[in-house]
Each structure stands twice: as C-alpha cells, then as structure tokens.
Amino acid sequence: MKKTETLRQLAASANEKRIADLGTRIEALRQAKIESADQLASMLEPIAQAMAVLTDETRIALDDIGQKSRA
C-alpha cells in the first residue's frame, strides 16, 4: 500500500470518528429544550469548534496527500 493511500485511510478514519461525535452532539442539541440564548450558545460553541478542527485537519491532510503524491 502506498503512503498516500495509508494517509488517506488514516484521515478518513479520524474524520469518521469526529463526524460521529458531531452527529451525537447535534442530536443532543436537537432534542434539548433550549430555555435561553446563552444555553443555546453554550451548546453550539463546542460543535462549532469541533467542525472547525475537522475542516482544518482535513485541509492539512489533503494538502499533505497532494504533496506526497506529487513527490
């Protein structure tokens, strides 16, 4: 197996775990009985941060894969 394929599989595995966690958090948000904007904000903040991390790590992994495939 090529290094690029291994990196793709590792990135996909890590992303699947993060996506599953996000799904759990989003479902909890959907079922919550929100009583205030502050409560909503406190529930949304970790979801937004996790999504930002996922986006950044995916971009970095794809850039790394692209560089290694060109090398």
Phi and psi restraints in degrees (range 20) as a CNS / XPLOR table:
assign (resid 1 and name C) (resid 2 and name N)
       (resid 2 and name CA) (resid 2 and name C) 1.0 -72.6 20.0 2
assign (resid 2 and name N) (resid 2 and name CA)
       (resid 2 and name C) (resid 3 and name N) 1.0 156.2 20.0 2
assign (resid 2 and name C) (resid 3 and name N)
       (resid 3 and name CA) (resid 3 and name C) 1.0 -60.7 20.0 2
assign (resid 3 and name N) (resid 3 and name CA)
       (resid 3 and name C) (resid 4 and name N) 1.0 -38.8 20.0 2
assign (resid 3 and name C) (resid 4 and name N)
       (resid 4 and name CA) (resid 4 and name C) 1.0 -64.6 20.0 2
assign (resid 4 and name N) (resid 4 and name CA)
       (resid 4 and name C) (resid 5 and name N) 1.0 -37.9 20.0 2
assign (resid 4 and name C) (resid 5 and name N)
       (resid 5 and name CA) (resid 5 and name C) 1.0 -67.3 20.0 2
assign (resid 5 and name N) (resid 5 and name CA)
       (resid 5 and name C) (resid 6 and name N) 1.0 -39.7 20.0 2
assign (resid 5 and name C) (resid 6 and name N)
       (resid 6 and name CA) (resid 6 and name C) 1.0 -62.1 20.0 2
assign (resid 6 and name N) (resid 6 and name CA)
       (resid 6 and name C) (resid 7 and name N) 1.0 -44.2 20.0 2
assign (resid 6 and name C) (resid 7 and name N)
       (resid 7 and name CA) (resid 7 and name C) 1.0 -63.0 20.0 2
assign (resid 7 and name N) (resid 7 and name CA)
       (resid 7 and name C) (resid 8 and name N) 1.0 -40.8 20.0 2
assign (resid 7 and name C) (resid 8 and name N)
       (resid 8 and name CA) (resid 8 and name C) 1.0 -61.6 20.0 2
assign (resid 8 and name N) (resid 8 and name CA)
       (resid 8 and name C) (resid 9 and name N) 1.0 -43.2 20.0 2
assign (resid 8 and name C) (resid 9 and name N)
       (resid 9 and name CA) (resid 9 and name C) 1.0 -65.7 20.0 2
assign (resid 9 and name N) (resid 9 and name CA)
       (resid 9 and name C) (resid 10 and name N) 1.0 -40.7 20.0 2
assign (resid 9 and name C) (resid 10 and name N)
       (resid 10 and name CA) (resid 10 and name C) 1.0 -64.5 20.0 2
assign (resid 10 and name N) (resid 10 and name CA)
       (resid 10 and name C) (resid 11 and name N) 1.0 -42.9 20.0 2
assign (resid 10 and name C) (resid 11 and name N)
       (resid 11 and name CA) (resid 11 and name C) 1.0 -64.3 20.0 2
assign (resid 11 and name N) (resid 11 and name CA)
       (resid 11 and name C) (resid 12 and name N) 1.0 -41.8 20.0 2
assign (resid 11 and name C) (resid 12 and name N)
       (resid 12 and name CA) (resid 12 and name C) 1.0 -64.3 20.0 2
assign (resid 12 and name N) (resid 12 and name CA)
       (resid 12 and name C) (resid 13 and name N) 1.0 -41.2 20.0 2
assign (resid 12 and name C) (resid 13 and name N)
       (resid 13 and name CA) (resid 13 and name C) 1.0 -64.0 20.0 2
assign (resid 13 and name N) (resid 13 and name CA)
       (resid 13 and name C) (resid 14 and name N) 1.0 -45.9 20.0 2
assign (resid 13 and name C) (resid 14 and name N)
       (resid 14 and name CA) (resid 14 and name C) 1.0 -63.5 20.0 2
assign (resid 14 and name N) (resid 14 and name CA)
       (resid 14 and name C) (resid 15 and name N) 1.0 -40.7 20.0 2
assign (resid 14 and name C) (resid 15 and name N)
       (resid 15 and name CA) (resid 15 and name C) 1.0 -66.0 20.0 2
assign (resid 15 and name N) (resid 15 and name CA)
       (resid 15 and name C) (resid 16 and name N) 1.0 -39.1 20.0 2
assign (resid 15 and name C) (resid 16 and name N)
       (resid 16 and name CA) (resid 16 and name C) 1.0 -60.9 20.0 2
assign (resid 16 and name N) (resid 16 and name CA)
       (resid 16 and name C) (resid 17 and name N) 1.0 -40.8 20.0 2
assign (resid 16 and name C) (resid 17 and name N)
       (resid 17 and name CA) (resid 17 and name C) 1.0 -64.6 20.0 2
assign (resid 17 and name N) (resid 17 and name CA)
       (resid 17 and name C) (resid 18 and name N) 1.0 -44.1 20.0 2
assign (resid 17 and name C) (resid 18 and name N)
       (resid 18 and name CA) (resid 18 and name C) 1.0 -66.5 20.0 2
assign (resid 18 and name N) (resid 18 and name CA)
       (resid 18 and name C) (resid 19 and name N) 1.0 -39.4 20.0 2
assign (resid 18 and name C) (resid 19 and name N)
       (resid 19 and name CA) (resid 19 and name C) 1.0 -65.2 20.0 2
assign (resid 19 and name N) (resid 19 and name CA)
       (resid 19 and name C) (resid 20 and name N) 1.0 -40.3 20.0 2
assign (resid 19 and name C) (resid 20 and name N)
       (resid 20 and name CA) (resid 20 and name C) 1.0 -62.1 20.0 2
assign (resid 20 and name N) (resid 20 and name CA)
       (resid 20 and name C) (resid 21 and name N) 1.0 -42.5 20.0 2
assign (resid 20 and name C) (resid 21 and name N)
       (resid 21 and name CA) (resid 21 and name C) 1.0 -63.0 20.0 2
assign (resid 21 and name N) (resid 21 and name CA)
       (resid 21 and name C) (resid 22 and name N) 1.0 -42.4 20.0 2
assign (resid 21 and name C) (resid 22 and name N)
       (resid 22 and name CA) (resid 22 and name C) 1.0 -62.4 20.0 2
assign (resid 22 and name N) (resid 22 and name CA)
       (resid 22 and name C) (resid 23 and name N) 1.0 -41.2 20.0 2
assign (resid 22 and name C) (resid 23 and name N)
       (resid 23 and name CA) (resid 23 and name C) 1.0 -59.6 20.0 2
assign (resid 23 and name N) (resid 23 and name CA)
       (resid 23 and name C) (resid 24 and name N) 1.0 -41.9 20.0 2
assign (resid 23 and name C) (resid 24 and name N)
       (resid 24 and name CA) (resid 24 and name C) 1.0 -62.6 20.0 2
assign (resid 24 and name N) (resid 24 and name CA)
       (resid 24 and name C) (resid 25 and name N) 1.0 -44.9 20.0 2
assign (resid 24 and name C) (resid 25 and name N)
       (resid 25 and name CA) (resid 25 and name C) 1.0 -66.4 20.0 2
assign (resid 25 and name N) (resid 25 and name CA)
       (resid 25 and name C) (resid 26 and name N) 1.0 -39.1 20.0 2
assign (resid 25 and name C) (resid 26 and name N)
       (resid 26 and name CA) (resid 26 and name C) 1.0 -67.3 20.0 2
assign (resid 26 and name N) (resid 26 and name CA)
       (resid 26 and name C) (resid 27 and name N) 1.0 -39.0 20.0 2
assign (resid 26 and name C) (resid 27 and name N)
       (resid 27 and name CA) (resid 27 and name C) 1.0 -64.8 20.0 2
assign (resid 27 and name N) (resid 27 and name CA)
       (resid 27 and name C) (resid 28 and name N) 1.0 -40.7 20.0 2
assign (resid 27 and name C) (resid 28 and name N)
       (resid 28 and name CA) (resid 28 and name C) 1.0 -62.2 20.0 2
assign (resid 28 and name N) (resid 28 and name CA)
       (resid 28 and name C) (resid 29 and name N) 1.0 -39.7 20.0 2
assign (resid 28 and name C) (resid 29 and name N)
       (resid 29 and name CA) (resid 29 and name C) 1.0 -64.0 20.0 2
assign (resid 29 and name N) (resid 29 and name CA)
       (resid 29 and name C) (resid 30 and name N) 1.0 -42.8 20.0 2
assign (resid 29 and name C) (resid 30 and name N)
       (resid 30 and name CA) (resid 30 and name C) 1.0 -62.2 20.0 2
assign (resid 30 and name N) (resid 30 and name CA)
       (resid 30 and name C) (resid 31 and name N) 1.0 -36.6 20.0 2
assign (resid 30 and name C) (resid 31 and name N)
       (resid 31 and name CA) (resid 31 and name C) 1.0 -87.3 20.0 2
assign (resid 31 and name N) (resid 31 and name CA)
       (resid 31 and name C) (resid 32 and name N) 1.0 -12.5 20.0 2
assign (resid 31 and name C) (resid 32 and name N)
       (resid 32 and name CA) (resid 32 and name C) 1.0 -70.0 20.0 2
assign (resid 32 and name N) (resid 32 and name CA)
       (resid 32 and name C) (resid 33 and name N) 1.0 148.9 20.0 2
assign (resid 32 and name C) (resid 33 and name N)
       (resid 33 and name CA) (resid 33 and name C) 1.0 -99.4 20.0 2
assign (resid 33 and name N) (resid 33 and name CA)
       (resid 33 and name C) (resid 34 and name N) 1.0 93.3 20.0 2
assign (resid 33 and name C) (resid 34 and name N)
       (resid 34 and name CA) (resid 34 and name C) 1.0 -73.2 20.0 2
assign (resid 34 and name N) (resid 34 and name CA)
       (resid 34 and name C) (resid 35 and name N) 1.0 127.2 20.0 2
assign (resid 34 and name C) (resid 35 and name N)
       (resid 35 and name CA) (resid 35 and name C) 1.0 -107.2 20.0 2
assign (resid 35 and name N) (resid 35 and name CA)
       (resid 35 and name C) (resid 36 and name N) 1.0 -14.6 20.0 2
assign (resid 35 and name C) (resid 36 and name N)
       (resid 36 and name CA) (resid 36 and name C) 1.0 -156.4 20.0 2
assign (resid 36 and name N) (resid 36 and name CA)
       (resid 36 and name C) (resid 37 and name N) 1.0 162.5 20.0 2
assign (resid 36 and name C) (resid 37 and name N)
       (resid 37 and name CA) (resid 37 and name C) 1.0 -64.2 20.0 2
assign (resid 37 and name N) (resid 37 and name CA)
       (resid 37 and name C) (resid 38 and name N) 1.0 -35.0 20.0 2
assign (resid 37 and name C) (resid 38 and name N)
       (resid 38 and name CA) (resid 38 and name C) 1.0 -64.2 20.0 2
assign (resid 38 and name N) (resid 38 and name CA)
       (resid 38 and name C) (resid 39 and name N) 1.0 -40.6 20.0 2
assign (resid 38 and name C) (resid 39 and name N)
       (resid 39 and name CA) (resid 39 and name C) 1.0 -64.9 20.0 2
assign (resid 39 and name N) (resid 39 and name CA)
       (resid 39 and name C) (resid 40 and name N) 1.0 -43.0 20.0 2
assign (resid 39 and name C) (resid 40 and name N)
       (resid 40 and name CA) (resid 40 and name C) 1.0 -62.0 20.0 2
assign (resid 40 and name N) (resid 40 and name CA)
       (resid 40 and name C) (resid 41 and name N) 1.0 -45.2 20.0 2
assign (resid 40 and name C) (resid 41 and name N)
       (resid 41 and name CA) (resid 41 and name C) 1.0 -61.4 20.0 2
assign (resid 41 and name N) (resid 41 and name CA)
       (resid 41 and name C) (resid 42 and name N) 1.0 -40.3 20.0 2
assign (resid 41 and name C) (resid 42 and name N)
       (resid 42 and name CA) (resid 42 and name C) 1.0 -67.9 20.0 2
assign (resid 42 and name N) (resid 42 and name CA)
       (resid 42 and name C) (resid 43 and name N) 1.0 -27.6 20.0 2
assign (resid 42 and name C) (resid 43 and name N)
       (resid 43 and name CA) (resid 43 and name C) 1.0 -82.3 20.0 2
assign (resid 43 and name N) (resid 43 and name CA)
       (resid 43 and name C) (resid 44 and name N) 1.0 -33.1 20.0 2
assign (resid 43 and name C) (resid 44 and name N)
       (resid 44 and name CA) (resid 44 and name C) 1.0 -78.4 20.0 2
assign (resid 44 and name N) (resid 44 and name CA)
       (resid 44 and name C) (resid 45 and name N) 1.0 -31.2 20.0 2
assign (resid 44 and name C) (resid 45 and name N)
       (resid 45 and name CA) (resid 45 and name C) 1.0 -56.9 20.0 2
assign (resid 45 and name N) (resid 45 and name CA)
       (resid 45 and name C) (resid 46 and name N) 1.0 -50.3 20.0 2
assign (resid 45 and name C) (resid 46 and name N)
       (resid 46 and name CA) (resid 46 and name C) 1.0 -65.2 20.0 2
assign (resid 46 and name N) (resid 46 and name CA)
       (resid 46 and name C) (resid 47 and name N) 1.0 -31.3 20.0 2
assign (resid 46 and name C) (resid 47 and name N)
       (resid 47 and name CA) (resid 47 and name C) 1.0 -66.8 20.0 2
assign (resid 47 and name N) (resid 47 and name CA)
       (resid 47 and name C) (resid 48 and name N) 1.0 -45.2 20.0 2
assign (resid 47 and name C) (resid 48 and name N)
       (resid 48 and name CA) (resid 48 and name C) 1.0 -63.6 20.0 2
assign (resid 48 and name N) (resid 48 and name CA)
       (resid 48 and name C) (resid 49 and name N) 1.0 -40.2 20.0 2
assign (resid 48 and name C) (resid 49 and name N)
       (resid 49 and name CA) (resid 49 and name C) 1.0 -65.3 20.0 2
assign (resid 49 and name N) (resid 49 and name CA)
       (resid 49 and name C) (resid 50 and name N) 1.0 -42.8 20.0 2
assign (resid 49 and name C) (resid 50 and name N)
       (resid 50 and name CA) (resid 50 and name C) 1.0 -64.1 20.0 2
assign (resid 50 and name N) (resid 50 and name CA)
       (resid 50 and name C) (resid 51 and name N) 1.0 -38.7 20.0 2
assign (resid 50 and name C) (resid 51 and name N)
       (resid 51 and name CA) (resid 51 and name C) 1.0 -66.6 20.0 2
assign (resid 51 and name N) (resid 51 and name CA)
       (resid 51 and name C) (resid 52 and name N) 1.0 -38.4 20.0 2
assign (resid 51 and name C) (resid 52 and name N)
       (resid 52 and name CA) (resid 52 and name C) 1.0 -65.7 20.0 2
assign (resid 52 and name N) (resid 52 and name CA)
       (resid 52 and name C) (resid 53 and name N) 1.0 -42.7 20.0 2
assign (resid 52 and name C) (resid 53 and name N)
       (resid 53 and name CA) (resid 53 and name C) 1.0 -62.6 20.0 2
assign (resid 53 and name N) (resid 53 and name CA)
       (resid 53 and name C) (resid 54 and name N) 1.0 -44.9 20.0 2
assign (resid 53 and name C) (resid 54 and name N)
       (resid 54 and name CA) (resid 54 and name C) 1.0 -59.3 20.0 2
assign (resid 54 and name N) (resid 54 and name CA)
       (resid 54 and name C) (resid 55 and name N) 1.0 -43.9 20.0 2
assign (resid 54 and name C) (resid 55 and name N)
       (resid 55 and name CA) (resid 55 and name C) 1.0 -63.1 20.0 2
assign (resid 55 and name N) (resid 55 and name CA)
       (resid 55 and name C) (resid 56 and name N) 1.0 -47.3 20.0 2
assign (resid 55 and name C) (resid 56 and name N)
       (resid 56 and name CA) (resid 56 and name C) 1.0 -62.5 20.0 2
assign (resid 56 and name N) (resid 56 and name CA)
       (resid 56 and name C) (resid 57 and name N) 1.0 -45.9 20.0 2
assign (resid 56 and name C) (resid 57 and name N)
       (resid 57 and name CA) (resid 57 and name C) 1.0 -67.3 20.0 2
assign (resid 57 and name N) (resid 57 and name CA)
       (resid 57 and name C) (resid 58 and name N) 1.0 -35.7 20.0 2
assign (resid 57 and name C) (resid 58 and name N)
       (resid 58 and name CA) (resid 58 and name C) 1.0 -66.0 20.0 2
assign (resid 58 and name N) (resid 58 and name CA)
       (resid 58 and name C) (resid 59 and name N) 1.0 -44.0 20.0 2
assign (resid 58 and name C) (resid 59 and name N)
       (resid 59 and name CA) (resid 59 and name C) 1.0 -60.3 20.0 2
assign (resid 59 and name N) (resid 59 and name CA)
       (resid 59 and name C) (resid 60 and name N) 1.0 -44.6 20.0 2
assign (resid 59 and name C) (resid 60 and name N)
       (resid 60 and name CA) (resid 60 and name C) 1.0 -64.0 20.0 2
assign (resid 60 and name N) (resid 60 and name CA)
       (resid 60 and name C) (resid 61 and name N) 1.0 -44.6 20.0 2
assign (resid 60 and name C) (resid 61 and name N)
       (resid 61 and name CA) (resid 61 and name C) 1.0 -63.2 20.0 2
assign (resid 61 and name N) (resid 61 and name CA)
       (resid 61 and name C) (resid 62 and name N) 1.0 -42.3 20.0 2
assign (resid 61 and name C) (resid 62 and name N)
       (resid 62 and name CA) (resid 62 and name C) 1.0 -66.3 20.0 2
assign (resid 62 and name N) (resid 62 and name CA)
       (resid 62 and name C) (resid 63 and name N) 1.0 -39.1 20.0 2
assign (resid 62 and name C) (resid 63 and name N)
       (resid 63 and name CA) (resid 63 and name C) 1.0 -62.8 20.0 2
assign (resid 63 and name N) (resid 63 and name CA)
       (resid 63 and name C) (resid 64 and name N) 1.0 -44.0 20.0 2
assign (resid 63 and name C) (resid 64 and name N)
       (resid 64 and name CA) (resid 64 and name C) 1.0 -63.1 20.0 2
assign (resid 64 and name N) (resid 64 and name CA)
       (resid 64 and name C) (resid 65 and name N) 1.0 -43.7 20.0 2
assign (resid 64 and name C) (resid 65 and name N)
       (resid 65 and name CA) (resid 65 and name C) 1.0 -61.8 20.0 2
assign (resid 65 and name N) (resid 65 and name CA)
       (resid 65 and name C) (resid 66 and name N) 1.0 -43.5 20.0 2
assign (resid 65 and name C) (resid 66 and name N)
       (resid 66 and name CA) (resid 66 and name C) 1.0 -61.7 20.0 2
assign (resid 66 and name N) (resid 66 and name CA)
       (resid 66 and name C) (resid 67 and name N) 1.0 -42.9 20.0 2
assign (resid 66 and name C) (resid 67 and name N)
       (resid 67 and name CA) (resid 67 and name C) 1.0 -64.7 20.0 2
assign (resid 67 and name N) (resid 67 and name CA)
       (resid 67 and name C) (resid 68 and name N) 1.0 -42.9 20.0 2
assign (resid 67 and name C) (resid 68 and name N)
       (resid 68 and name CA) (resid 68 and name C) 1.0 -69.9 20.0 2
assign (resid 68 and name N) (resid 68 and name CA)
       (resid 68 and name C) (resid 69 and name N) 1.0 -32.3 20.0 2
assign (resid 68 and name C) (resid 69 and name N)
       (resid 69 and name CA) (resid 69 and name C) 1.0 -72.7 20.0 2
assign (resid 69 and name N) (resid 69 and name CA)
       (resid 69 and name C) (resid 70 and name N) 1.0 -29.0 20.0 2
assign (resid 69 and name C) (resid 70 and name N)
       (resid 70 and name CA) (resid 70 and name C) 1.0 -77.8 20.0 2
assign (resid 70 and name N) (resid 70 and name CA)
       (resid 70 and name C) (resid 71 and name N) 1.0 -23.9 20.0 2
